[in-house]
Amino acid sequence: MARNEEKAQSMLNRYLAGKVDEKRGPKQKRPYLASECRDLVEADKWRSQIIREIGKKVMEIQNEGLGEHRIRDLNDEINKLIREKGHWERRIKELGGPDYSRGSGKVTDSKGREVAELTGKGRGYTYFGAAKKLPGVKELFEAEPVKVARRSRHQMYRSIDPDYYGFRDEEDGVLERVEAEAEKIVRMQAVLEWEEKAMERQQALSSVASRAAGAGGAGAGGDEGSRFVAYVPLPDQQAIEAKILEMKRNDLLSKYTSEALLQQQAQAKALLNKK
C-alpha cells in the first residue's frame, strides 16, 4: 500500500513540475556571443548565471582527490567562464550599465610576477583550490625562506668600542650633572636629619640642666650683701640619656599601669635592694 502511495506522489510531483515548466516556457539558452544581447537586464542575468557556475566549479576544485587531469580541466573551465564573464561585463557597460571590471586583481608569485605568464597560460589565467598545488605551480606560490647572514667574530668585534664598556660616559658631562643633583639632595636630607637630632639632644640637655639648677637654688641662702655660688657637677651624655629614658619609662608606666601594680613593683624593688 505504501509503495503505491509513493508512486502516486512521485507522479504528482512530476505533473506539477511539468506544469511549472509549461508556464515558464522553453528554457532559454545563453547566447554564444555577448554582442548578440540587446537588453541590459538580460545581459545582467547571463552574467549572474556565469557567476553561479563559477562558484560551483570553484567548490568542486577544492577536492584534491579528483586527480591531476580533472583538476587541470576544472581550472581551465573556470578560467574560460571568467573570460566569458568579462565579455558580458563589457557588454553591460556598452548598454549603459555599471562597470563590473574595476578592481579585478592579478595572481602573483612570491616575487610579484604574474603566475599566468610564468606558466604559459597567458595574462589573466588564475589557479583555484587544488590547482595551486599542482606540480610546477606549487613552487611559484611558495615564498623563498629568508637567509639570515651570520656575522663572523671579526665583524662583531668591529662594533665594540670604548662606549661599549662605558669608558666615555662622563665626557659629555650629563652623568656628572645628574650625579651632582642627586648628591645635593642626599646631603640636604642628611643635614636635616642631623639638625633634628641635635635639636632633640639640646632640648634634653637644657631640661636636665634647668632641673638641676632649680634643685641647687632651693637649698642655697645667705645675707643680702653676700653672694654664694653653688658649683654643681653636670652629668655626662650617658647619664642624661639614661635619665631621659627613665623619665619616659615612668610616664608610660603612669599611663598604662595602676597604683596597686606600682606598689607591688616598689615592694619588689625594696626586697631586691633596688632604688
TORKE-924670 format. One line per field, with one value per residue: residue number from 1; residue in one letter; x, z, y of N, C-alpha, C, CB in turn. Coordinates in pm, whole numbers, plus 50000, padded with zeros to 5 digits. Each point is the difference from the previous one (the first is absolute). Last residue first. Glycine has a CB too. Layout:
num = c(NUM|...);
residu = c(A|...);
n.px = c(X|...);
n.pz = c(Z|...);
n.py = c(Y|...);
ca.px = c(X|...);
ca.pz = c(Z|...);
ca.py = c(Y|...);
c.px = c(X|...);
c.pz = c(Z|...);
c.py = c(Y|...);
cb.px = c(X|...);
cb.pz = c(Z|...);
cb.py = c(Y|...);
! end
This chain:
num = c(275|274|273|272|271|270|269|268|267|266|265|264|263|262|261|260|259|258|257|256|255|254|253|252|251|250|249|248|247|246|245|244|243|242|241|240|239|238|237|236|235|234|233|232|231|230|229|228|227|226|225|224|223|222|221|220|219|218|217|216|215|214|213|212|211|210|209|208|207|206|205|204|203|202|201|200|199|198|197|196|195|194|193|192|191|190|189|188|187|186|185|184|183|182|181|180|179|178|177|176|175|174|173|172|171|170|169|168|167|166|165|164|163|162|161|160|159|158|157|156|155|154|153|152|151|150|149|148|147|146|145|144|143|142|141|140|139|138|137|136|135|134|133|132|131|130|129|128|127|126|125|124|123|122|121|120|119|118|117|116|115|114|113|112|111|110|109|108|107|106|105|104|103|102|101|100|99|98|97|96|95|94|93|92|91|90|89|88|87|86|85|84|83|82|81|80|79|78|77|76|75|74|73|72|71|70|69|68|67|66|65|64|63|62|61|60|59|58|57|56|55|54|53|52|51|50|49|48|47|46|45|44|43|42|41|40|39|38|37|36|35|34|33|32|31|30|29|28|27|26|25|24|23|22|21|20|19|18|17|16|15|14|13|12|11|10|9|8|7|6|5|4|3|2|1);
residu = c(K|K|N|L|L|A|K|A|Q|A|Q|Q|Q|L|L|A|E|S|T|Y|K|S|L|L|D|N|R|K|M|E|L|I|K|A|E|I|A|Q|Q|D|P|L|P|V|Y|A|V|F|R|S|G|E|D|G|G|A|G|A|G|G|A|G|A|A|R|S|A|V|S|S|L|A|Q|Q|R|E|M|A|K|E|E|W|E|L|V|A|Q|M|R|V|I|K|E|A|E|A|E|V|R|E|L|V|G|D|E|E|D|R|F|G|Y|Y|D|P|D|I|S|R|Y|M|Q|H|R|S|R|R|A|V|K|V|P|E|A|E|F|L|E|K|V|G|P|L|K|K|A|A|G|F|Y|T|Y|G|R|G|K|G|T|L|E|A|V|E|R|G|K|S|D|T|V|K|G|S|G|R|S|Y|D|P|G|G|L|E|K|I|R|R|E|W|H|G|K|E|R|I|L|K|N|I|E|D|N|L|D|R|I|R|H|E|G|L|G|E|N|Q|I|E|M|V|K|K|G|I|E|R|I|I|Q|S|R|W|K|D|A|E|V|L|D|R|C|E|S|A|L|Y|P|R|K|Q|K|P|G|R|K|E|D|V|K|G|A|L|Y|R|N|L|M|S|Q|A|K|E|E|N|R|A|M);
n.px = c(56700|49925|50022|49572|49714|50017|49952|49644|49830|50063|49815|49650|49967|50009|49682|49750|50064|50064|50322|49869|50082|50293|50231|50009|50131|50301|50154|50013|50217|50270|50071|50087|50267|50206|50041|50154|50275|50148|50064|50062|49717|50317|50100|49824|50310|49615|50230|49769|50066|49935|49679|49599|50210|49771|49736|50054|49636|49754|50402|50118|49530|49983|50457|49855|49569|50252|50343|49634|49765|50436|50131|49541|50005|50466|49857|49589|50290|50344|49632|49817|50460|50102|49559|50091|50473|49833|49645|50343|50319|49635|49883|50488|50074|49602|50177|50463|49826|49742|50391|50308|49684|49964|50474|50140|50386|49797|49916|50397|49981|49574|50147|49718|50173|50453|49760|49879|49880|50438|49916|49596|50280|50350|49652|49596|49413|49706|49637|49513|49783|49445|49838|49674|49429|49771|49742|50373|50069|49513|50013|50369|49724|49544|49925|49777|49710|49828|49871|50227|50415|49803|50220|50016|50432|50127|50271|50480|50040|50217|49614|49697|50303|50261|50427|49970|50145|49612|49614|49479|49515|49836|49470|49609|49917|49795|49779|49569|49892|49404|49768|50017|50241|50488|49994|49716|50307|50376|49743|49887|50487|50129|49673|50212|50432|49781|49797|50458|50188|49643|50085|50489|49910|49696|50346|50353|49694|49891|50491|50124|49511|49778|50203|50061|49505|50050|49870|49546|50021|50206|49665|49656|50218|50070|49532|49882|50301|49805|49553|50153|50173|49583|49767|50302|49915|49520|50026|50275|49886|50323|50377|50268|50383|49998|49902|49730|49578|49823|49476|49528|49720|49465|49640|49842|49544|50199|50339|49621|49744|50411|50060|49515|50076|50431|49770|49606|50317|50240|49552|49851|50441|49975|49521|50137|50375|49693|49702);
n.pz = c(59402|50096|50413|49871|50381|49844|49531|50163|50273|49598|49721|50348|50024|49502|50006|50347|49739|49446|49531|49626|50242|50384|49720|49627|50333|50223|49548|49871|50442|49939|49526|50168|50372|49672|49695|50399|50155|49526|49961|50594|50349|50208|50568|50168|50243|50188|50095|50414|50000|50486|50004|50035|50183|49766|49858|49648|50029|49644|49729|50008|49880|49682|49845|49987|49791|49720|49922|49917|49732|49807|49939|49830|49744|49871|49909|49780|49793|49916|49843|49747|49876|49896|49764|49799|49922|49834|49743|49870|49922|49762|49767|49937|49884|49702|49848|49996|49804|49681|49953|49997|49699|49727|49969|49708|50240|50353|49647|49741|50255|50005|49615|49627|50018|49944|49631|49846|49529|49902|50321|49723|49589|50237|50176|49556|50036|49674|49657|50038|49500|50061|49665|49543|50070|49628|49627|49704|50224|49958|49526|49950|50318|50271|50421|49715|49794|50442|49987|49632|49746|49616|49536|49966|49751|49899|50220|49978|50461|49965|49778|50328|50380|49893|50412|50465|50167|50191|49544|49956|49824|49931|50183|49733|50185|49531|49721|50177|49892|49999|49439|49602|49762|50027|50484|49886|49619|50316|50318|49625|49877|50483|50044|49600|50232|50410|49724|49810|50454|50139|49592|50083|50480|49852|49668|50351|50328|49654|49896|50493|50313|50401|50435|50022|49903|49905|49539|50196|50217|49587|49748|50311|49996|49512|49969|50310|49736|49589|50211|50149|49533|49833|50324|49881|49533|50113|50246|49628|49516|49641|50051|49591|50220|50315|49653|50219|50390|50359|49830|50304|50036|49774|50460|50445|49921|49794|50360|50315|49743|49984|50482|50054|49710|50220|50431|49839|49835|50431|50226|49705|50072|50480|49995|49745|50325|50372|49792);
n.py = c(55070|49438|49757|49781|50158|50470|49838|49701|50380|50284|49634|49943|50497|50004|49622|50253|50418|49742|50164|50299|50435|49897|49663|50331|50349|49676|49872|50475|50082|49585|50128|50458|49803|49693|50393|50262|49616|49942|50496|50137|50394|50460|50025|50530|50349|50356|50497|50287|50539|50256|50374|49716|49464|49486|49588|49612|49675|50257|50109|49516|49875|50381|49884|49524|50146|50329|49645|49672|50351|50151|49520|49894|50426|49900|49528|50176|50349|49652|49697|50393|50145|49522|49967|50449|49861|49558|50241|50335|49626|49758|50427|50094|49524|50038|50445|49808|49576|50287|50306|49606|49760|50417|50127|49641|49792|49743|49659|49912|49571|49772|49730|50182|50459|49796|49578|49516|50035|49796|49640|49907|50029|49732|49701|50106|50029|49634|50262|49722|49899|49996|49542|50189|49884|49626|50179|49861|49566|49914|50095|49668|49713|50294|50217|50328|49664|49879|50574|50329|50234|50375|50148|50492|49892|49415|49649|50009|50155|50452|50217|49773|50084|50504|50051|50151|49559|49756|50117|50287|49915|50559|50164|50273|50451|50054|49666|50122|50515|49936|50092|50269|49639|50090|49896|49613|49916|50074|49720|49694|50020|49977|49636|49809|50085|49821|49642|49945|50051|49682|49726|50053|49912|49636|49859|50072|49783|49661|49978|50027|49850|50187|49932|50479|50239|50477|49928|49947|50445|50174|49732|50193|50453|49958|49839|50372|50298|49803|50071|50451|50055|49799|50308|50375|49862|49941|50431|50189|49691|49935|49607|49944|50211|49629|49544|49627|50165|49565|49792|50067|49514|50152|50178|49886|49821|49595|49994|50067|49656|49723|50100|49899|49596|49909|50099|49740|49656|50050|50003|49634|49784|50127|49865|49595|49949|50095|49656);
ca.px = c(49946|50015|50096|50123|50048|50053|50128|50096|50033|50083|50133|50063|50040|50117|50115|50031|50074|49918|50002|49946|49884|49890|49945|49924|49878|49906|49950|49903|49882|49928|49932|49887|49896|49938|49916|49882|49909|49936|49898|50050|50009|49905|50059|49934|50061|50003|49992|50055|49948|50089|50124|49979|49970|50104|49947|50099|50073|49908|49959|50111|50023|49890|50018|50111|49957|49907|50077|50071|49901|49951|50104|50014|49884|50015|50105|49944|49901|50072|50055|49889|49951|50096|49990|49874|50014|50084|49923|49899|50066|50033|49874|49953|50082|49960|49866|50011|50053|49897|49892|50048|50002|49862|49962|49901|50056|50008|49869|49984|50120|49965|50040|49942|49864|50000|50083|50031|49897|50013|50101|49943|49901|50070|50052|50119|50120|50060|50146|50060|50129|50094|50039|50134|50097|50079|49929|49987|50126|50018|49926|50034|50144|50043|50095|50120|50087|50105|49994|49906|49997|50000|49973|49868|49964|49954|49856|49970|49957|50107|50105|49950|50012|49869|49977|49918|50085|50066|50077|50145|50062|50082|50141|50038|50048|50092|50138|50038|50127|50120|49998|49972|49855|49960|50048|49913|49874|50024|50016|49868|49931|50055|49942|49865|50015|50040|49881|49918|50061|49974|49860|49984|50061|49912|49882|50043|50022|49869|49940|50066|50103|49944|49995|50129|50026|50067|50144|50039|49978|50103|50125|49987|50000|50138|50074|49956|50060|50139|50003|49974|50120|50098|49956|50031|50145|50038|49956|50090|49928|49965|49900|49866|49958|49935|50071|50142|50059|50083|50142|50077|50118|50125|50035|50124|49977|49915|50085|50082|49915|49974|50122|50006|49895|50042|50109|49942|49932|50103|50059|49904|49994|50124|49991|49909|50070|50088|49917);
ca.pz = c(50016|49882|50031|49925|50038|50136|49996|49943|50101|50101|49944|49997|50137|50033|49933|50069|50123|50114|50119|49971|49911|50062|50109|49944|49939|50107|50053|49906|50004|50126|49987|49908|50072|50094|49922|49952|50113|50030|49898|49864|49958|49893|49887|49987|49888|50019|49872|50000|49887|49955|49950|49881|50024|50062|50063|50026|50124|50113|50047|50071|50125|50091|50051|50095|50121|50074|50067|50114|50101|50066|50089|50114|50086|50071|50101|50106|50072|50087|50114|50086|50074|50106|50105|50072|50088|50115|50087|50067|50106|50110|50070|50073|50120|50094|50050|50090|50129|50066|50045|50115|50118|50043|50118|49962|49916|50070|50045|49968|50035|50083|50138|50039|50050|50143|50019|50140|50058|49940|50074|50129|49979|49966|50125|50052|50009|50134|49994|50095|50049|50014|50138|50030|50020|50122|50112|49976|50029|50144|50045|49917|49972|49890|50049|50049|49886|49989|50082|50111|50055|50145|50039|50059|50106|49958|49976|49857|49961|50027|49900|49870|49986|49974|49859|49936|49953|50115|50083|49984|50087|49934|50032|49978|50121|50086|49981|50095|49957|50082|50136|50098|50004|49873|50000|50092|49930|49902|50075|50037|49879|49958|50089|49949|49878|50043|50046|49882|49933|50082|49984|49867|50007|50075|49915|49894|50061|50026|49872|49936|49905|49865|49956|49946|50033|50130|49981|49961|50112|50099|49959|50014|50141|50049|49948|50074|50133|49987|49978|50128|50083|49953|50040|50141|50011|49956|50104|50115|50120|49986|50097|49947|49915|50082|49997|49987|49867|50001|49998|49914|50070|49974|49860|49975|50024|49893|49882|50025|49990|49858|49943|50041|49932|49861|49998|50022|49877|49903|50039|49969|49855|49958|50037|49906|49873|50008|50000);
ca.py = c(50134|50086|50107|49971|49868|50009|50068|49905|49902|50067|50016|49868|49965|50081|49940|49874|50032|50046|49913|49868|49999|50074|49919|49889|50053|50032|49873|49947|50085|49973|49871|50019|50072|49905|49909|50074|50018|49871|49967|49978|49858|49965|49923|49870|49929|49854|49929|49865|49921|49892|50054|50081|50141|50082|50123|50105|49972|49988|50132|50064|49928|50029|50135|49997|49928|50087|50106|49941|49962|50120|50055|49910|50015|50128|49983|49914|50080|50095|49927|49956|50116|50031|49898|50019|50117|49963|49912|50081|50076|49909|49964|50119|50013|49895|50032|50115|49954|49919|50088|50078|49915|49975|50076|50100|50105|50128|50046|50141|50076|50114|49975|49871|50024|50039|50119|50027|50088|50133|50078|50039|50105|50124|50056|49934|50083|49993|49990|50093|49956|50111|50034|49953|50108|49986|50062|50143|50069|50011|50118|50114|50012|49915|49900|50071|50029|49900|49881|49991|49865|49989|49862|49984|50094|50132|49999|49997|49865|49904|50014|49957|49855|49942|49971|50102|50109|50063|49910|50009|49902|49899|49987|49860|49933|50074|49957|49895|49942|50028|49946|50105|50025|50061|50137|50074|50025|50106|50125|50050|50044|50129|50101|50026|50080|50135|50071|50028|50115|50119|50037|50060|50132|50090|50029|50091|50131|50060|50036|50115|49961|49988|49861|49960|49860|49995|49989|49864|49910|50033|49935|49855|49963|50011|49885|49881|50008|49959|49854|49935|50017|49902|49866|49985|49988|49867|49908|50012|50045|50140|50043|49973|50112|50102|50127|49966|50026|50119|49971|50090|50051|49926|49995|50072|50142|50052|50021|50119|50117|50024|50058|50140|50074|50019|50098|50133|50039|50035|50127|50105|50016|50065|50141|50066|50013|50117|50121);
c.px = c(49921|49937|50034|50108|50131|50055|50063|50139|50104|50043|50094|50141|50068|50050|50128|50122|50040|50088|49917|50002|49934|49874|49882|49937|49913|49869|49897|49937|49892|49873|49921|49922|49877|49886|49931|49908|49873|49901|49927|49887|50053|50016|49892|50065|49943|50055|50014|49977|50071|49932|50095|50133|49986|49955|50112|49935|50101|50076|49907|49960|50112|50019|49891|50023|50111|49950|49908|50077|50066|49898|49950|50104|50009|49883|50017|50102|49938|49903|50076|50051|49884|49953|50096|49983|49873|50017|50081|49917|49901|50066|50029|49874|49956|50080|49954|49866|50012|50048|49893|49891|50045|49997|49859|49950|49898|50053|50004|49864|49980|50119|49970|50031|49934|49861|50000|50097|50028|49899|50017|50099|49937|49902|50073|50046|50116|50130|50057|50150|50062|50129|50106|50039|50136|50103|50077|49932|49988|50125|50023|49929|50028|50150|50046|50106|50126|50093|50120|50020|49914|49992|50020|49966|49857|49958|49947|49853|49960|49963|50111|50108|49955|50015|49865|49975|49922|50087|50068|50068|50149|50061|50068|50151|50036|50042|50099|50147|50046|50124|50127|49992|49962|49852|49962|50042|49904|49872|50029|50011|49863|49934|50053|49931|49863|50018|50034|49874|49924|50057|49967|49856|49990|50056|49906|49882|50043|50017|49864|49928|50053|50103|49943|49999|50130|50038|50076|50151|50047|49984|50114|50131|49991|50008|50145|50074|49960|50069|50144|50002|49984|50131|50101|49959|50043|50151|50040|49963|50097|49934|49978|49890|49861|49949|49924|50086|50149|50062|50079|50149|50087|50120|50129|50034|50125|49973|49919|50089|50081|49913|49982|50124|50005|49897|50048|50109|49940|49939|50106|50057|49907|50000|50125|49988|49915|50074|50086);
c.pz = c(49878|50027|49876|50023|49930|50047|50138|49991|49949|50111|50101|49944|50005|50141|50030|49937|50073|50122|50111|50119|49994|49914|50067|50108|49942|49945|50109|50051|49904|50009|50124|49982|49912|50076|50089|49921|49957|50115|50032|49906|49858|49959|49898|49883|49995|49876|50028|49864|50000|49893|49949|49942|49869|50021|50062|50062|50035|50130|50119|50056|50081|50134|50098|50061|50104|50126|50080|50078|50123|50108|50076|50098|50124|50094|50083|50113|50113|50080|50096|50122|50092|50084|50115|50111|50079|50097|50124|50096|50076|50114|50119|50078|50085|50131|50102|50060|50099|50137|50075|50052|50123|50128|50051|50118|49964|49913|50061|50040|49980|50040|50093|50146|50046|50056|50148|50008|50145|50058|49943|50081|50131|49979|49973|50129|50059|50002|50141|50000|50089|50062|50002|50143|50037|50008|50131|50117|49984|50035|50149|50038|49901|49977|49892|50049|50043|49882|49986|50075|50126|50041|50152|50042|50048|50117|49951|49967|49854|49956|50021|49892|49862|49968|49982|49854|49928|49960|50111|50092|49972|50104|49920|50016|49979|50120|50089|49993|50107|49945|50077|50143|50104|49999|49872|50005|50089|49924|49906|50080|50034|49875|49966|50086|49941|49879|50046|50038|49873|49933|50080|49979|49866|50004|50071|49910|49894|50060|50020|49873|49925|49899|49861|49949|49933|50041|50133|49992|49967|50124|50097|49966|50021|50147|50047|49952|50083|50137|49990|49986|50136|50078|49956|50052|50145|50015|49965|50111|50119|50126|49985|50093|49940|49915|50082|50003|49999|49864|49993|50014|49905|50068|49981|49852|49970|50017|49883|49880|50019|49979|49852|49944|50036|49922|49858|49996|50013|49867|49900|50033|49962|49849|49956|50031|49897|49868|50000);
c.py = c(50036|50133|50085|50105|49967|49867|50010|50063|49899|49904|50066|50008|49865|49968|50077|49934|49871|50026|50063|49903|49864|50000|50070|49913|49890|50056|50027|49871|49949|50082|49966|49871|50021|50066|49898|49908|50074|50013|49870|49956|49990|49854|49961|49925|49857|49935|49851|49935|49867|49917|49896|50047|50073|50142|50081|50122|50110|49980|49993|50135|50066|49932|50037|50138|49999|49932|50091|50107|49940|49966|50121|50052|49911|50023|50129|49982|49919|50085|50093|49925|49961|50118|50030|49898|50025|50116|49960|49916|50087|50075|49910|49968|50120|50010|49896|50038|50116|49954|49922|50093|50077|49918|49975|50082|50106|50112|50139|50054|50151|50085|50118|49968|49870|50027|50036|50118|50036|50098|50140|50083|50045|50115|50132|50069|49920|50078|50005|49979|50108|49949|50110|50040|49941|50110|49989|50072|50151|50080|50024|50128|50112|50015|49904|49903|50073|50024|49909|49870|49999|49855|49987|49859|49973|50085|50134|49999|49991|49859|49897|50009|49954|49851|49933|49978|50109|50118|50078|49900|50001|49907|49890|49988|49854|49915|50073|49962|49900|49930|50032|49952|50105|50035|50071|50147|50080|50034|50116|50131|50059|50054|50140|50105|50035|50091|50142|50077|50037|50125|50126|50046|50073|50141|50097|50037|50102|50139|50068|50043|50121|49951|49981|49856|49955|49858|50001|49985|49859|49912|50032|49929|49850|49958|50002|49875|49879|50001|49950|49849|49932|50012|49895|49863|49982|49980|49857|49901|49999|50057|50150|50049|49977|50116|50103|50126|49970|50022|50129|49971|50078|50067|49922|50005|50082|50149|50054|50029|50128|50122|50029|50069|50149|50082|50026|50108|50139|50043|50045|50138|50114|50022|50076|50148|50071|50021|50126);
cb.px = c(50191|50001|50095|49862|49764|49837|49921|49815|49769|49882|49900|49774|49809|49918|49848|49758|49876|49802|50229|50073|50107|50168|50227|50152|50122|50193|50218|50128|50147|50218|50180|50127|50176|50217|50152|50135|50196|50204|50139|50225|49809|50004|50180|49779|50213|49803|50095|49960|49947|50109|49970|49778|50122|50171|49784|50138|49971|49826|50026|50159|49922|49848|50112|50106|49848|49932|50170|50019|49833|50040|50174|49934|49863|50129|50117|49857|49953|50188|50017|49852|50072|50185|49933|49899|50162|50120|49875|49991|50210|50026|49873|50100|50191|49939|49945|50193|50124|49914|50044|50233|50047|49924|50156|49933|50159|50035|49938|50158|50138|49812|50178|50022|49981|50225|49949|49963|49837|50083|50117|49861|49954|50184|50022|50068|49856|49894|50002|49791|50032|49810|49947|50063|49815|49965|49786|49989|50123|49882|49827|50042|50026|49771|49894|49856|49799|49846|49759|49835|50230|49891|50072|49933|50156|49929|49980|50210|49924|50070|49948|49771|49963|49914|50248|50088|50186|49996|50035|49982|49791|50048|49949|49803|49863|49893|49940|49769|50063|49851|49852|49880|49964|50181|50189|49963|50031|50238|50085|49912|50121|50214|49977|49986|50222|50113|49899|50089|50221|50002|49942|50184|50156|49922|50019|50229|50063|49899|50120|50216|49894|49841|49976|50108|49752|49873|49973|49786|49806|50009|49923|49757|49893|50044|49849|49775|49999|50007|49777|49863|50047|49895|49761|49972|50025|49805|49807|50035|49779|49975|50066|50093|50239|50147|50094|49939|49828|50046|49956|49822|49992|49905|49883|50080|49831|49896|50149|49998|49806|50021|50138|49875|49857|50124|50070|49816|49952|50157|49954|49812|50048|50123|49854|49875|50126|50027|49820);
cb.pz = c(50146|49847|50181|49829|50038|50050|49804|49871|50096|49950|49770|49973|50088|49847|49819|50059|50019|49912|49937|49768|49867|50114|50038|49803|49948|50151|49945|49814|50060|50112|49847|49882|50136|50022|49806|49992|50156|49919|49830|50095|50151|49918|50155|50096|50017|50155|49871|50249|49862|50225|50156|50090|50217|49896|50046|49809|49953|49848|49771|49852|49890|49805|49788|49870|49861|49785|49817|49874|49818|49791|49843|49856|49800|49807|49851|49830|49791|49836|49856|49798|49811|49857|49827|49792|49838|49855|49800|49801|49865|49837|49784|49825|49877|49806|49783|49866|49881|49776|49805|49909|49855|49761|49921|49816|49911|50208|50039|49812|49938|50082|49912|49762|49845|49964|49765|50060|49845|49792|50056|49999|49774|49894|50096|49765|50026|50040|49772|50144|49794|50024|50071|49756|50073|49999|49885|49756|49927|50027|49824|49822|50043|49895|50222|50064|49853|50107|49983|49875|49906|50020|49771|49863|49902|49785|50175|49973|50232|50191|49984|50068|50245|49917|49962|50164|49980|50115|49805|49938|50008|49812|50226|49842|50127|49929|49767|49983|49869|50199|49918|49823|49924|49886|50147|50137|49868|49979|50197|50002|49867|50103|50182|49911|49955|50204|50069|49889|50093|50208|49964|49911|50177|50137|49892|50007|50217|50034|49892|50095|49976|50055|50235|50156|50022|50066|49779|49874|50072|49915|49761|49943|50050|49837|49799|50032|49988|49765|49881|50071|49884|49771|49984|50029|49795|49840|50055|49944|49911|49756|50160|49882|49949|50189|49772|49868|49960|50243|49890|50021|50159|49779|49961|50225|50176|49979|50077|50247|50083|49959|50169|50208|50000|50010|50229|50139|49951|50111|50240|50044|49971|50193|50196|49974|50050|50247|50122);
cb.py = c(50067|49802|49854|49886|49926|50181|50126|49891|50028|50216|50017|49893|50135|50181|49919|49971|50220|49871|49912|50037|50178|50143|49901|50001|50211|50044|49887|50105|50197|49949|49925|50181|50114|49879|50030|50211|50003|49882|50120|49938|49941|50239|49911|50091|50141|50009|50198|49978|50206|49993|50182|50072|49992|49856|49884|49918|49758|49905|50083|49882|49788|50026|50064|49813|49856|50107|49991|49782|49961|50129|49917|49808|50057|50094|49833|49881|50131|50006|49795|49985|50148|49912|49831|50094|50099|49837|49916|50152|50000|49812|50020|50148|49895|49850|50112|50081|49817|49925|50151|49988|49802|50009|50167|49851|49833|49874|49763|49968|49802|49868|49850|49920|50197|50096|50082|49756|49898|49893|49787|49792|49906|49865|49767|49933|50204|49774|50109|50002|49857|50166|49766|50017|50158|49751|49946|49953|49796|49781|49960|49841|49755|50019|50019|50192|50009|49839|50015|50142|49949|50225|49913|50188|50173|49901|49826|49884|49964|50142|50245|50076|49976|50224|49978|50152|49837|49780|49844|50243|49857|50158|50083|49962|50156|50217|49945|49916|50213|50026|49818|50115|49766|49872|49932|49791|49787|49924|49870|49763|49825|49933|49827|49766|49890|49903|49781|49793|49933|49858|49759|49854|49916|49808|49773|49899|49889|49772|49808|49923|49775|50181|49940|50160|49955|50204|50111|49979|50139|50238|50013|50018|50218|50187|49997|50104|50251|50092|50013|50196|50219|50007|50072|50246|50142|49996|50152|50243|49909|49961|49816|49803|50044|49936|49946|49794|50176|49967|49778|50175|49808|49922|50218|49932|49940|49774|49815|49953|49865|49758|49877|49942|49793|49782|49926|49897|49760|49840|49945|49839|49756|49894|49939|49785|49792|49962|49875);
! end
